[in-house]
Every structure is written in C-alpha cells, then in structure tokens.
Amino acid sequence: MPRKPWLGVTLVAVALVLAPIVVGASLGNAWVRVLDFAALYVMLALGLNIVVGFAGLLDLGYIAFYAVGAYLYALLASPHLGLHWPVWAVLPLGALVAGVFGVLLGAPTLRLRGDYLAIVTLGFGEIIRIFLNNLNAPINITNGPKGIARIDPITLFGHPLSKPIDFLGITFSGVMLYYYLFVVLALGIVFVGIRLQDSRIGRAWVAIREDEVAAKACGINTRNIKLLAFAMGASFGGISGGLFAGFQEFVSPESFGLLESVMVLCMVVLGGMGHIPGVILGGVLLSILPEAFRHGAAPLQHALFGKVVLDPEALRMLLFGLALIAVMLYRPAGLWPEPRHRRELAK
C-alpha cells in the first residue's frame, strides 16, 4: 500500500483505541455504552449489506437473525435452562443456527423481488418476534414477554468483561472492554466483507443485483448464490445477537421489533449500499445521532418554543426523520457511495 493509505489506517486505529478513554473521561461511561452499541450496529449493518447492498435483495426482517443469536446465547448461557455453555462455543453456534434460519427464509422467496420480497421478510421478522413472545406455555422456553435475565457475561481469558481491569495505570471499565471486543470483531467482519466483495461470489451477487436474468444467462447459479447471501448475512446477525445478549445480560422480545430492522436498513441506505466504508459511516451516525438528539431535544425545544409542547422522545424522532429526509434528497446514493455510483451521479 502507498504511504498515504497507511497513514490513514494508522490514524483510524489510534482513534479507535483512544475513543472510549477520551469519551469516558469527558462524557462518562454512558456515552462509551453508546459506542458499544454503535459497534454492534455496524456489525449488523455489514451483515445486511451482503443481502441488500451486494445481492440487491430487500430484507425487512433482518432483525430476526439478531434475535435468534441473542436468544440462543441466552438459553445456553443463563440459569433459565440451567445451562452455562462456554461463550466461545455459543457464539459460533449462534452464527450457524442464524445461517440456517437465513436459508429457511431465502428458500421460499427465491423468485420474489422488490416489494414482494420486502413484505415476506417483514412477515418473517414479525413471526420470530411473536414466537419469542409466546413460547412460555405450555413449556416455558423463552420466558415470554418477561425476557431472560442473569445471562452469563462474555469472558475473555477467564475474565468477565463486565468487570473492570487495570492496565498500565488506566482503569478500563466493563463497557470499555466490551467496546474493544466489539471493534475487533467488527474489523474481522469488515475483512471478510472486503474479501467477499472482490471474490467471484461477490461479483456474482453484484450481477444478480444489476440484472438477474443476465446473470443467469452468464451461467451463474442464482438460486445457490442468493441462498448464500441470506445465510452469510444471517450468520453475521446471529453473532451480533449473541454479543448483544452477553453485553446486556438480559434479552426480551421488545428489543427485536420492526423499528430495529428499519434502523439497520437505514444505516445501509444512508451510508451507501454495497460500499463497506459507507455502511460503517451510516452505522456509526445512526447509532450516535439519536442519542445526541435525545440529549439535545429538550434545550432545542425550549429555545424554539419557550415551553414544552412536544414530548422529548417525539421531538427526537422528528429531528431524526428530518435529517434522514434531507440526506436522501441531497445524497440519494448515500453519504459515501461506491466510486462507480459517484461516477454515474457525476454524469
């Protein structure tokens, strides 16, 4: 690599290492927790980018795979069923089970495109959430709407990441330790995504996205390639769900509603579909901006109206929606689209 890209990589690495320390010292651990969720959402968005960005398959039920991974971790590593499996055995199993669910979703939808595919995947996501909400009778499997609590935290070298640790005179809190783990795993997913994008499989996904009939005429097995996209995207969602369960130490069906699926899809579309750096940018922005709006909504409302006329949460969503509309109007290909898309828009 030339010197300039290496310099950029070094600066990004230093920023990633120092971010939780600086944010924790200046804003508190609550904002470090926001960074943790930003890394989780980046992993989710990168998984959905395989399905939506690479293969061009609109999936509105992607959060179901996140739920599968989270509940599998909760069932196998909590007192609920009396099982306490090793964390690093549960996470790969969650990826495998979520990948199987991805194939189960993809198999009956192979001939669907566009709005029809979106409706079917939306129904799949709601079915998973309703099952999780009702599988507490006659046999209590998921504990229903109460959720599963006291989940085992993620451990690394025998140390639970929920407990702080001292290193080089610096005390790293639990949320900081989780941040570093999530960032390392997110970088691993980025590496896999980059390798897939430039591979024969990645080019086959792009061919299907651009023209499925032409791709089939060129000899691409569109059936298997689409199933592979669903399975690989779902496996990334399953890993993210397991990490979420270990981080929160509690899961419930409320965490896996339609709004979460829409939020992850917005990250992919806002950043730039099919462009991994753009998807990362979209994931970070849409994870941090809502919290910034949450804290700044009340002062802004007071400055504009002089008194409280809107619920702070409603104003936060209003500002968030306006920001998304503005971006889609002026940057329809996303904030950081693929170079090819940028050249097309420049013509």
Legacy VTK file of the C-alpha trace (Angstrom):
# vtk DataFile Version 3.0
C-alpha trace
ASCII
DATASET POLYDATA
POINTS 347 float
0.000 0.000 0.000
1.200 3.579 -0.664
2.236 5.721 2.286
-0.894 7.875 2.377
-3.389 4.988 2.875
-1.160 3.515 5.584
-1.171 6.878 7.360
-4.966 6.953 7.241
-5.205 3.389 8.593
-2.830 4.290 11.439
-4.844 7.375 12.386
-8.097 5.391 12.361
-6.513 2.678 14.544
-5.270 5.248 17.070
-8.711 6.910 17.123
-10.441 3.562 17.732
-8.098 2.754 20.622
-8.376 6.157 22.300
-12.098 6.757 21.676
-13.514 5.024 24.803
-10.816 6.522 27.055
-11.425 10.070 25.830
-15.211 9.726 25.721
-15.337 8.058 29.141
-13.186 10.773 30.711
-15.108 13.674 29.159
-18.713 12.445 28.824
-18.919 9.418 31.131
-19.436 5.695 30.667
-22.963 6.223 29.359
-21.517 7.502 26.089
-18.983 4.679 25.985
-22.005 2.384 26.109
-23.324 4.259 23.054
-20.042 3.447 21.291
-20.550 -0.222 22.206
-23.946 -0.225 20.539
-22.500 1.641 17.557
-20.013 -1.214 17.035
-22.832 -3.765 17.354
-24.958 -1.911 14.823
-22.004 -1.687 12.439
-21.731 -5.490 12.555
-25.466 -5.787 11.879
-25.319 -3.292 9.026
-22.370 -5.090 7.428
-24.339 -8.335 7.525
-27.398 -6.728 5.975
-25.168 -5.074 3.377
-24.394 -8.521 1.955
-28.096 -9.131 1.341
-29.220 -5.633 0.360
-26.042 -3.932 -0.873
-24.277 -6.771 -2.669
-27.122 -9.052 -3.785
-29.851 -6.376 -4.054
-32.416 -8.348 -2.007
-34.603 -6.095 0.138
-34.797 -7.675 3.606
-37.038 -6.008 6.213
-36.903 -8.912 8.662
-33.159 -8.967 9.237
-33.535 -8.283 12.946
-34.990 -11.805 13.309
-31.495 -13.295 12.908
-30.244 -10.886 15.560
-32.985 -12.232 17.834
-32.109 -15.862 17.054
-28.470 -15.310 18.032
-29.406 -13.383 21.180
-31.939 -15.933 22.430
-29.706 -18.891 21.639
-26.964 -17.301 23.730
-29.469 -16.519 26.499
-30.811 -20.094 26.595
-27.401 -21.767 26.582
-25.610 -19.373 28.953
-28.044 -18.477 31.739
-29.832 -20.055 34.722
-33.087 -20.146 32.726
-32.441 -23.703 31.462
-29.649 -24.378 33.914
-27.024 -24.328 31.135
-23.800 -22.374 31.207
-22.036 -23.242 27.991
-18.702 -21.564 27.158
-19.213 -18.243 25.438
-16.864 -19.030 22.565
-18.789 -22.198 21.808
-22.180 -20.464 21.871
-21.266 -17.601 19.511
-20.241 -19.818 16.541
-23.298 -21.978 17.177
-25.449 -18.829 17.072
-23.924 -17.906 13.712
-24.636 -21.413 12.392
-28.255 -21.502 13.613
-28.928 -17.993 12.291
-27.431 -19.030 8.942
-29.840 -22.000 8.819
-32.728 -19.614 9.500
-31.411 -17.429 6.676
-31.614 -20.368 4.285
-35.124 -21.164 5.553
-36.131 -17.586 4.755
-34.365 -17.493 1.401
-35.580 -20.835 0.006
-39.277 -19.936 -0.429
-38.514 -16.382 -1.595
-36.109 -17.104 -4.454
-38.479 -15.837 -7.151
-39.566 -12.723 -5.265
-38.060 -9.292 -5.811
-38.635 -5.774 -4.603
-41.789 -5.038 -2.632
-42.934 -8.660 -2.579
-39.672 -9.829 -1.026
-39.806 -6.982 1.499
-43.316 -8.000 2.613
-42.348 -11.662 3.039
-39.192 -10.856 5.028
-41.161 -8.385 7.133
-43.620 -11.152 7.982
-40.745 -13.497 8.848
-39.308 -10.978 11.297
-42.654 -10.486 12.989
-43.235 -14.261 13.196
-39.930 -14.736 15.038
-40.721 -11.911 17.474
-44.227 -13.255 18.176
-42.865 -16.766 18.729
-40.324 -15.449 21.211
-43.075 -13.519 22.957
-45.341 -16.551 23.312
-43.054 -19.544 23.835
-43.650 -19.559 27.587
-46.592 -22.012 27.625
-47.246 -24.872 27.910
-43.444 -25.249 28.206
-41.535 -22.167 29.259
-38.762 -21.866 26.678
-38.257 -18.117 26.189
-39.954 -16.793 29.358
-42.348 -14.834 27.132
-42.529 -11.041 27.386
-40.604 -11.057 30.674
-37.435 -11.987 28.826
-34.408 -13.873 30.097
-32.242 -12.284 32.772
-28.952 -13.100 34.542
-27.273 -14.113 31.307
-23.600 -15.004 31.657
-21.345 -12.131 30.590
-18.774 -12.612 27.869
-15.443 -13.782 29.259
-12.010 -13.362 27.736
-9.052 -15.349 29.116
-11.170 -16.216 32.134
-12.007 -12.595 32.952
-15.655 -11.446 32.677
-15.737 -8.321 30.536
-18.431 -6.852 32.788
-15.765 -6.298 35.491
-13.187 -3.504 35.248
-9.495 -4.188 34.857
-6.354 -2.098 35.499
-3.756 -1.924 32.751
-0.750 0.424 32.531
-2.191 2.547 35.307
-5.506 3.019 33.487
-8.745 1.525 34.773
-10.779 0.083 31.921
-14.432 -0.268 32.847
-16.624 -3.109 31.631
-18.158 -1.047 28.844
-14.669 -0.142 27.604
-13.617 -3.796 27.497
-16.753 -4.686 25.554
-16.013 -1.826 23.159
-12.588 -3.214 22.262
-14.005 -6.710 21.760
-16.807 -5.420 19.530
-14.413 -3.303 17.469
-12.053 -6.258 16.903
-14.933 -8.488 15.796
-16.350 -5.698 13.600
-12.954 -5.345 11.919
-12.977 -9.100 11.323
-16.363 -8.811 9.617
-15.048 -5.874 7.574
-12.131 -8.038 6.414
-14.484 -10.867 5.422
-16.767 -8.399 3.624
-13.885 -6.900 1.646
-12.644 -10.330 0.619
-16.161 -11.351 -0.419
-16.752 -8.157 -2.369
-13.792 -8.754 -4.675
-14.295 -12.513 -4.945
-16.118 -14.497 -7.597
-19.089 -14.835 -5.220
-19.188 -11.094 -4.608
-19.182 -10.351 -8.337
-21.985 -12.890 -8.775
-24.026 -11.059 -6.105
-23.495 -7.758 -7.897
-24.501 -9.341 -11.212
-27.752 -10.584 -9.648
-28.366 -7.135 -8.178
-27.917 -5.438 -11.538
-29.787 -7.942 -13.741
-30.744 -11.395 -12.504
-31.807 -12.644 -15.951
-28.483 -11.642 -17.493
-26.619 -13.203 -14.562
-28.422 -16.495 -15.078
-27.688 -16.343 -18.802
-23.990 -15.963 -17.972
-24.036 -19.255 -16.095
-24.408 -18.000 -12.520
-26.395 -20.347 -10.275
-28.664 -17.602 -8.980
-30.518 -19.936 -6.610
-27.440 -21.000 -4.643
-25.841 -17.566 -4.750
-28.959 -15.895 -3.308
-29.259 -18.548 -0.593
-25.607 -17.967 0.259
-26.262 -14.228 0.600
-29.142 -14.859 3.005
-27.108 -17.385 5.002
-23.971 -15.257 5.320
-25.877 -12.092 6.205
-27.906 -14.017 8.777
-24.770 -15.536 10.346
-23.333 -12.062 10.973
-26.658 -11.102 12.559
-26.515 -14.200 14.775
-23.029 -13.326 16.031
-24.141 -9.760 16.768
-27.195 -11.063 18.659
-25.053 -13.304 20.868
-22.746 -10.396 21.669
-25.765 -8.242 22.485
-27.115 -10.852 24.925
-23.781 -11.221 26.696
-23.342 -7.453 26.868
-26.823 -6.638 28.157
-27.134 -9.811 30.274
-30.853 -9.598 29.501
-32.979 -10.129 26.396
-36.681 -9.668 25.695
-38.823 -9.615 22.513
-39.146 -5.816 22.742
-35.549 -5.442 21.576
-36.282 -7.052 18.198
-39.190 -5.087 16.759
-39.739 -3.715 13.272
-38.171 -0.367 14.156
-34.827 -2.093 14.722
-34.954 -3.702 11.268
-35.800 -0.355 9.680
-32.966 1.317 11.597
-30.376 -1.194 10.344
-31.687 -0.862 6.780
-31.426 2.927 7.084
-27.770 2.532 8.080
-27.033 0.636 4.876
-29.003 3.013 2.644
-27.778 6.188 4.340
-24.110 5.215 4.235
-24.149 3.835 0.702
-25.438 0.415 -0.333
-22.710 -2.013 -1.289
-19.893 0.234 -0.055
-18.364 -1.094 3.171
-16.829 2.216 4.410
-20.139 3.942 3.708
-22.089 1.294 5.633
-19.744 1.741 8.599
-20.283 5.515 8.437
-24.060 5.039 8.320
-23.975 2.626 11.270
-21.927 4.983 13.427
-24.005 8.060 12.566
-27.393 6.436 13.125
-26.198 4.957 16.415
-24.843 8.210 17.827
-27.182 10.833 16.337
-30.368 9.565 18.069
-28.617 9.765 21.443
-27.336 13.243 20.618
-30.884 14.263 19.647
-32.183 12.676 22.846
-29.917 14.845 24.992
-30.333 17.978 22.895
-34.080 17.764 22.220
-35.274 19.485 25.388
-32.890 22.516 25.155
-33.683 22.924 21.455
-37.400 22.739 22.122
-37.118 25.331 24.880
-35.110 27.622 22.595
-37.624 27.299 19.728
-40.921 27.357 21.610
-40.123 28.733 25.060
-42.076 25.952 26.744
-42.560 22.238 26.436
-45.032 21.491 23.644
-43.705 18.140 22.424
-42.636 15.006 24.191
-38.795 14.889 24.087
-38.854 11.437 22.508
-41.279 12.648 19.822
-39.078 15.658 19.080
-36.018 13.404 18.886
-37.697 11.207 16.285
-38.914 14.296 14.405
-35.387 15.696 14.154
-34.049 12.289 13.236
-36.639 11.891 10.461
-35.936 15.357 9.073
-32.207 14.585 8.957
-32.851 11.362 7.034
-35.146 13.131 4.552
-32.558 15.844 3.944
-29.828 13.290 3.296
-31.980 11.246 0.908
-32.977 14.380 -1.018
-29.464 15.719 -1.475
-27.447 12.472 -1.343
-29.725 9.795 -2.843
-26.864 7.311 -3.267
-25.846 7.709 0.381
-23.273 9.768 2.216
-20.380 7.645 0.954
-21.479 5.698 -2.150
-19.425 3.307 -4.209
-16.969 5.036 -6.590
-18.947 3.664 -9.549
-22.147 5.228 -8.218
-20.345 8.526 -7.695
-19.172 8.493 -11.321
-22.683 7.710 -12.535
-24.153 10.570 -10.490
-21.498 12.954 -11.808
-22.514 12.346 -15.438
LINES 1 348
347 0 1 2 3 4 5 6 7 8 9 10 11 12 13 14 15 16 17 18 19 20 21 22 23 24 25 26 27 28 29 30 31 32 33 34 35 36 37 38 39 40 41 42 43 44 45 46 47 48 49 50 51 52 53 54 55 56 57 58 59 60 61 62 63 64 65 66 67 68 69 70 71 72 73 74 75 76 77 78 79 80 81 82 83 84 85 86 87 88 89 90 91 92 93 94 95 96 97 98 99 100 101 102 103 104 105 106 107 108 109 110 111 112 113 114 115 116 117 118 119 120 121 122 123 124 125 126 127 128 129 130 131 132 133 134 135 136 137 138 139 140 141 142 143 144 145 146 147 148 149 150 151 152 153 154 155 156 157 158 159 160 161 162 163 164 165 166 167 168 169 170 171 172 173 174 175 176 177 178 179 180 181 182 183 184 185 186 187 188 189 190 191 192 193 194 195 196 197 198 199 200 201 202 203 204 205 206 207 208 209 210 211 212 213 214 215 216 217 218 219 220 221 222 223 224 225 226 227 228 229 230 231 232 233 234 235 236 237 238 239 240 241 242 243 244 245 246 247 248 249 250 251 252 253 254 255 256 257 258 259 260 261 262 263 264 265 266 267 268 269 270 271 272 273 274 275 276 277 278 279 280 281 282 283 284 285 286 287 288 289 290 291 292 293 294 295 296 297 298 299 300 301 302 303 304 305 306 307 308 309 310 311 312 313 314 315 316 317 318 319 320 321 322 323 324 325 326 327 328 329 330 331 332 333 334 335 336 337 338 339 340 341 342 343 344 345 346
